[in-house]
Amino acid sequence: MYDGGLMNWPLVPQQFVTGILNGGTIGLIALGIVLIYKSSEVFNFAHGHLVMFGAFLTWWFTGGGAEPGAGLIDLPLWAAVIAALIVSMGIGLLIERFALRPMTGQPLLAIMLMTLGLAQLFEGATAVLFGVELKSNFPAPFSPSDVLIIPFPGAFGDAIRLKYTLVATFGVAVLAAVVFIWFFNSTKTGLAMRATAEDHEVARSVGIKVSRVFGLSWGIAGVIATLGGVLLATVSGVSLNLSTVALIAFPAILLGGLESLGGALLGGFAIGLVQALVQASRLIEVRNSSEIAPYLLLLVVLLIRPEGLFGQKRIERI
Amino acid sequence: MLRPAGDFDRSYEQDMALLRRPWHYWLLGISLLAAFTLPLWGDAYLVATANQIAYTIIAVQGLNILTGYTGQISLSQAAFMLVGGYASALLVIHAGLPFFIALPLAALAAGAIGLIFGLASLRVKGFYLAFATLAAQFIIPWLSRHTFKEYLGGANGAIEVPVPQLGGVNFGEVSNFFYISLVVLLITTILLFNVSRTRLGRAFVSVRDNDLAAELLGVNLFAYKLRAFFIAAMLAGLAGAIKAHSQRGVGTEFGYGLNESIIFLGMLVIGGLGTNLGPFLGVAFIVLLEDLSDLLGGVLAAAFPELSGQLLTSFRPIFFGVALMLFLIYEPRGLSHRWQLLRAGWRLRPFTR
């Protein structure tokens, strides 16, 4: 297959598109973390576990692997997703009220550890509620073998093959992200959230209830996480590994900048692209190098431009 | 420290003494006696648990220097343990060195790797630094799985580690090996007690409390942050080498993942950040809590055999997560602060409240 160059050129256009499509989901997951960070300056390390928990919830609502008709609850996929979204919104509200609100004013490390503790709790709770083994029977709307073929006349193998699942997840992810960014920028609630992100004191003085905004942003983050979880699950099945897969969102956030919603989405695309291009390059001869490439990129970003592409540079005073 | 009126030191030696009162000598003597005779009266399970507690304390002591004293959040302590474990194992297997020479060399190797990732600390801080260490926590185990397969065990994620020998004593039995962990722990504890109350420790604390102010006072930020990283990674390397030789294997198969790093941070916070007693209390608390959750999981798994797979694995993270969250909400200064309050209450009675 190889002709000795660094890149396996015939694969590049294919992987380029696949990377962008995967990046949509990563960007959507990253968006949920950035939202919470913007409104309450809490970096949510438990987001990956919310993603995983959401995927498990959806799987459970569709019948939980029982025989069709025999399960306690047996909803079609769309209804299961909606049910899981509602439950995860409730979970987000509960987390804010009982875990994060008592931590207001605590140092960074304490808040970070609180979210890490939450992550551990979710890890255990998911295992005890749903079991530890991989659920490969997630009811995806397309079978993984359905392929969309775009003719690509010329040198690159004449066509680009895209899995329908990837195209669909990309569509949903980007649609959700756009709706969400519109909500944040153009509705009254979204404006209240932006004001809170800017300055808590000032937001209070113009009559915004800051604690409600925090709750709301955690609720929305729960919804986004579950949506991301469903999208990841349609591609790779439901398992406890989804939380680790979702950690890929961290490099995306840092690349885009912690304060930028659009940056998170673009960062997601970039990370997806990097992973895919590593797969198309010579580097793939070292096994699983596409899994580590985002973290190497993360180190490079931290060393060159810690505030990310679209983040704000912070000025410190004593 | 709260002391009653009229209780003051009369000489410099008295002021600097670690053991100030008769009961300090008694407490230290009795606990040392109990620790050193443990293999004589404890059963194998107890000794193994004590051994695990001892080397985990060493790793958490390192994290305490970095996160507790210097305030640099680190999510990569377990990865540095892995470096130390591999370094010691490879030195023993391939260079033929005895374990007791490989151990300090492994600590230095881990310290050197720690310095590399510590370089990021000058550029970034806060959770940006946490991300840099998170990257280290992913990259180091990945390297151990996918590079130098003939030395590092490849994708199996494990190599076998020989049993240390000294004089005619074979340290294969955990009741013998326990003494290695115990002696190393004693040495690190004495060193760290003195680090925390000398120039180095005070510089660390000033970096934590306000790094810009510390720099204005003449603390070289870069040098001191790197020293903190070096000490932390070195102690992690020591702990990793001891763990590798006591488990007779090292690799990603034996843990050393992000989860372990998070648990170390949790132990530190539950014990008390920036206190010398903290690592002891926190590690003992969490290890006992893990045993308790295994016990409970076992009982429930026996009661519901069809769910045993999920019951056995899920109690540890649940208990740990809940304990960590409760401590952060109700006692963010940890168990050692409780201990301080208890002592102050005793000393100042009957004016405690």
Interface residues (C-beta under 8 A of the other chain):
Chain A: F43 A99 P102 M103 Q106 L108 L109 A110 M112 L113 M114 L116 G117 L118 A119 Q120 L121 F122 E123 G124 A125 T126 A127 V128 F130 G131 V132 E133 F250 L254 V286 R287 N288 S289 E291 I292 Y295 L296 L298 L299 L302 L303 P306 E316 I318
Chain B: T67 G71 I73 A120 R123 V124 G126 F127 Y128 A130 F131 A132 L134 A135 F138 I139 W142 R145 H146 T147 A155 N210 L212 A213 L216 I262 L265 G266 V269 L273 L307 G309 Q310 L311 T313 S314 F315 R316 P317 I318 F319 F320 G321 V322 L324 M325 L328 I329 P332
